[in-house]
Amino acid sequence: MNLSSNGIVQQLTTDNALRLQASGKVVGLQADQLLEPLDDPAKPVYFLLDAVVGIWVPGTGGSTGVAVALIGAEGMVGCSHLWSSIPGPWVARVFKPGQALQVEAGELRGLLASMPGLAGAVCRFLWQQTLEIARLSSRMQLADIRSQLALWLHLLQHKTGQQTLRVTQQALADMMGTRRVSVTLAAGQLQNEGIVTLRRGEIQIHDLQGLAQVAGLQA
């Protein structure tokens, strides 16, 4: 697996990229695998290569909670293992299986201290992630269910690079913190407009520009 598919690694010099690679190992991530928080004493951090990970805020009273972000090959997961002994108020769970470079938190802390380029790349990713979460949260508060669904589908397409999304309507409802029937009705509207086609366990996107317009990403 070519580590240059990761957005953080892309910003490093060749020597620093090789040094990071030598400090970890490429592992396969499975769907629904929990990456953060984790009881593993190694506290692994993952530089994603082709996997996509959802960041969830757990619900209360038995609810599944709500997704607040998706991270793909542009970034990393497990940052709370680097700087805090107290788990963050979120759960990082694999949405799309794939591969990642796994580095132990202690090893990565040493690299960050001695590699300013890596530290800068990580900081830039965290800032971009903060902006993305803020934009997504604001749009979710203002949009109706149809627009919310379009926004998540557009984000999933962007993170996976695929227009055939293997995702159930129940999974989308969980991500949005709403009922499955609401997602079914909204998805039916998008299908009637020719933007998507619904199949069992997957959604095919036909009109990415139209999806962006419904999501409020284009005028």
Secondary structure as GFF3:
##gff-version 3
##sequence-region A 1 219
A	DSSP	three_ten_helix	3	5	.	.	.	ID=ss1
A	DSSP	alpha_helix	7	10	.	.	.	ID=ss2
A	DSSP	alpha_helix	14	22	.	.	.	ID=ss3
A	DSSP	beta_strand	25	29	.	.	.	ID=ss4
A	DSSP	beta_strand	34	36	.	.	.	ID=ss5
A	DSSP	beta_strand	44	48	.	.	.	ID=ss6
A	DSSP	beta_strand	52	57	.	.	.	ID=ss7
A	DSSP	beta_strand	66	71	.	.	.	ID=ss8
A	DSSP	beta_strand	76	77	.	.	.	ID=ss9
A	DSSP	alpha_helix	80	83	.	.	.	ID=ss10
A	DSSP	beta_strand	91	96	.	.	.	ID=ss11
A	DSSP	beta_strand	98	104	.	.	.	ID=ss12
A	DSSP	alpha_helix	105	114	.	.	.	ID=ss13
A	DSSP	alpha_helix	116	142	.	.	.	ID=ss14
A	DSSP	alpha_helix	145	160	.	.	.	ID=ss15
A	DSSP	beta_strand	164	165	.	.	.	ID=ss16
A	DSSP	alpha_helix	169	176	.	.	.	ID=ss17
A	DSSP	alpha_helix	180	192	.	.	.	ID=ss18
A	DSSP	beta_strand	196	199	.	.	.	ID=ss19
A	DSSP	beta_strand	202	205	.	.	.	ID=ss20
A	DSSP	alpha_helix	208	215	.	.	.	ID=ss21
###
